[in-house]
């Protein structure tokens, strides 16, 4: 993360943004001490959902498996611009995904280009089965891209990335790397993310070799999130070091100690495609209604009574919320992170 952190500082640093970040993280610390929600500043990081529609059918993803209940659609550029114009002086980074595949939104690169023009660090995660031209991505100013790619054969890859094409993803990654070299550009920083599962854990050594050969900037091995006992048998790796769960009597529980805290509610909320705010990315169907930026400013929603009530509940008893019981906020999700440069 060192290279990306330096890139964030170089691109985004201003005194106003620094002060805002200090205020946000300090208010989180004070809230933990006082056991009551104190909120200063606005979110230093903002997750924005370009769309909740996806081209794949990944079985553990609410969008892919059809369990996402909320209406589907695409964020309009006018709404995106309104949001960026409100936050641009104090927010440093926009994370451009939630549910869905961002590149399906035809306005996506226009959004990236506008955010980048305001000196905001831009990060996207994609299955990269579809991609605009690599040259357009370079031109947009996109700073970082996570490419989800979980296999070295089509058979392995397609067990989770249902309807996906390994050949197409590899082709798009190579095009992007080639375009970066041609433009003599260091961005986007390309992170290959490999979800370690039962059917692909035997391919890790080959993944390391392939990532180095292709020339991505970083390889990240990440543990899989499961939701049911059936998922233990179907997806959880056999090797315990690749799991985020302890298994006992056919059931599962998170390995880490569960605490009454969550930094995300003080630092990085989600603005969904239709302007509706989620308190965090685990609130998939917006169970906790706090407001819509079409009706009110983000800043007013950020500090309203509904949001504060949620924060207060987290500080008192986080386990009361179903969505929190399977969240690893504060824990290490990435099993391994390895730079592919200079190796």
N, C-alpha and C positions, 0 to 999 in steps of 0.2 A: 504493500500500500504506500510505501515511501514515495515512489515516483508520482503516483496519482495525487498524494497529499501536497507534494511540491507544485504540481501543476495547478491544483486548486488555489494555492496561495498566490502563485504567479498571476493567474488569470483574474481571481475574484477579490483579492485583498483591497479593502478600503477601510478607513477608520470606522465608518458607520456600521459596516458589516461585522467588524471585529467586536465593537461594543455590543451589538445586538446578540452575537453568539455568546459572549461572556454573560450577558444578562440572562439569556435563556438557560444556559447550563447552571449558572449560579442559582437561579430561581428553583431549578429542579433539586439542587442540593439542599437549599433552605427548606423546601417542601418535605424532603425526607426527614430532616431534623425535627421540624415542627409537626409532622404528620397531618398537614393540611395543605391544600393546593395554593401555591404562590406562583403567579405567572408574570414574568417580565419580558418585554420585547415581543417579537413575532418569530415564527419558525425559521431557524437558520437553514433548514433543509425542507424542501417540499416535494412530496410525491404527487405527480400528476398523471392521471390515467387517460391516454389518448383514445383508447377504446377498451371495452371488455369483451370483444369478439375475438375468437382465435381460429386459426386455420388447422390446428391439430386437435387431437382428442386424447390428451394425456390423462390416464385414469385416476390420478390423484389430484388433478387440478379442477376446481369448481367450474371454471369456464369450459374446460375440455370435456369433462364428464357429464355436463349438463345440469349439475346441482345448483349452479348460480341462479338465484331466484329473481334478482332485480332486472329491470328493463335493460336491453342491450342497445348500444349506439356508439357514435363517434363524437368526440369533442370538436366543436367548431373553433376555427382559428380566432374568431372575434372574442370568444370566451377566454381562450388561452391568453391572448394579448391583454385583455382586461386584468387577468390575474397577475401576469408578469409585470405589468405597469404598476400594480399595487405593491408588489413585494421587492422590486428590483434594487431598491436602495439598501435594504437591510438583509435580505436572504442571499445566501452564497451559492446554493446548489439546488438544481431541480432534477429529481429522479423520475424519468419519463416512462413509467409502466406501473401497472398494478395487476389487474386481470386482463387477459387478452394479449394479442400481438400488435405492438405499436406500429409496425410498418404497414399494417392494413389501413391505417388512417392516411388518406391521400394527402392530407395537410401536414403530415408529421415532420418532414424535413423543413418545411416553412416554419413550424413551431420551434424546432431546434435552432434554426438560423436566427430567429428573433430573440430567443433566450440568450444565445451566444453573443449576439450583438449588444446585449445589456451586461456583458461580462459575467454571466452566470455559468457555473460549471454544469455541463449537461451529461447525464449518464442514462443509458438505455439497456434493457435486457431483451434479447430476441431469440427466437428459435431459428432465425435466419433462413427459413425455407423460402421466404420471399425477400427481395431486397431491391431498392432502387439502384441506379447505377452507383458504383463505388465512387466515381468522381463527384457525384452529387452529395454523397455522404461527407466526403472530405471538404467540399465547398460549404457545407452547412455549418461547419465548426464543431461538430459533435466531438466531445472530449473523451468519452469512454463508452465501450460497448461490451456487454456480457453476452457471449454466445453459448446457448444451452445445447450441449452436444454430448450424448451419453452412451457412446458405443463406437467400436471400430469396424463393425460390419453392419450391413443394412438390417439383418435379422435381429441383432442385439439392439440396435438403435430403435427399431420400430416396435419393440416390445413395450416401450414406454412412450416414445414420441410417435403415437399412432397417426398414420397418414403422412408422416414425414419422410423426407428423402435425405439419407446421409450424403449421397453424391452431390445433391444440390447445396447442402450446407457447406461441405468442404470446398466446393467450387466458389461459393460466395465469399468464404473466408480468404481464400487465395486471391480472389479479385480485389478484395479490400486491402490486403497486404501489398499487393502489386501497385495499387493506386497510391498508397501512402508513400512507397518508395519513389514512384515517378514524380509525385508532388513534393518530395523531400519534406514530408509532414510527419510529426511525431504523434499526431492524433488522427483518428480515435485510438486510444490505448485499448488493445484487444485482449479480453480475458475469456479464456475457454473454461466454461464451468461444466464439470462432470459430476452428475448426481450418482453417488455410489449405491447400487442396488444389487439384489441377489443375483440377477442375471448378467451383470456386467463387472462385478468386482474382480473377476479373473482377468480383466482386460486393462487393469491399471498400469502395469509396466509398459504395455504397448501404447497406451494413451500418452504416457510421459515421453516416449520416443517420438511419437507422431507430432505432438505439440511442438517439440524442439525442431523437428524436421520442417514443419510447415512455417514456423516463425512467428507464432502468436507471442504477445508480450508476457502473458502469465497463464499458468494452468492452475485452476482451483478445483480441488476435490471437495465436494459438499455432501453432508449426510442428508438422507431422504426423510421427509415428514410423512408419517402414516396417520390414519384416522380410525382404523378398526382392527380387530383381532385377525381378520382375514388378510389384512395387509402385511402382517408379520410373516406369514408363509409366502405370500406372493411377491413381496418387494424388499423386505428387510435383509441386508447383507448377513451372511453367516458369520463373518469376522466381526466380533464385538467392537473393535476399534473404529469401525466405519459406521457405527450406530450412535444415535443420540438418545437411545432408550435402553433401559434395563428390562429384561424379559423374565417374568416369573409366573408360573402356573398358567401359561397360555395368554397372559395379558401383558401390557406394556406401560411403563411410566418413564418420564423424563429423568435423565441421569443427574441433572443439576438441582441444587436446592432452590425451592420456589420461594420468592420473596415478594413482599407487598410493595412493589415499585415497578415503574416502566418508563424509561427515559423518552420513549417515542411520543408519549402524550405531552411532552414539554418541548420536543424538538422537531418532529417531522410527521405531521398529519398527512392525510390523503385527500386530494381533490379529484373526485371521479368525473367521468366524461361529461355528465350532465350538470356539473357544478355542485353536486351534493358532497358534503364533507364526511369522510369516515375518520373516526378518532385515530385509527391506525390501519395498516394493511391487513390485519387479521379480521377486521370487521367486514367480511366479504360482501354481505348483503345489507350493510348499513343498518344494523339492528339498533344502534344508538344514534338517534337523530340529533344533530347539533346545529344544522343550518345549511344553506345553499348560497354560494357566492353570486348567484343571479339575483338574489334578493337583498343580501347584506355583504358588507366587506369581510374579507378573511380575518382581518384584525378583530373586528367586533365578535365574530363567531368564535375565534380562538380563545376569547376570555369570557364568553357568555356563561350563564348559569348551568346550561345543559352540559357543556364541556367540563366545567368545574365539578359538577356532580360526578361525572365519570372519573375524573382524577381523584376525587375524594374517596370514591369506592375502591379504586386501585390501592390507595395508600392504607386503607383499613383492612381490606380482605380481597386480594386479587383473585383468589381461587373461586370467588362467587361468580365470576364471568367465564362461561364455557369457552369462549374464544381464547382466553388467557392460559388455560390449562395445558394447551399443546404448543405454546409459544416459548421460544428460547431467548427472549429478550435478556440481554446481558451475558448470554452464554456463547461459546465458540461453535459456530455452525460449520465452518470450513475445516475439514480434516487436514488439508494440506494446501499450502499456497507456494508456488514456485515460479520465480522469474525465469523466462526462457531466453533471456538476453545475456550474452557473455558467458554462457555455460558450455 
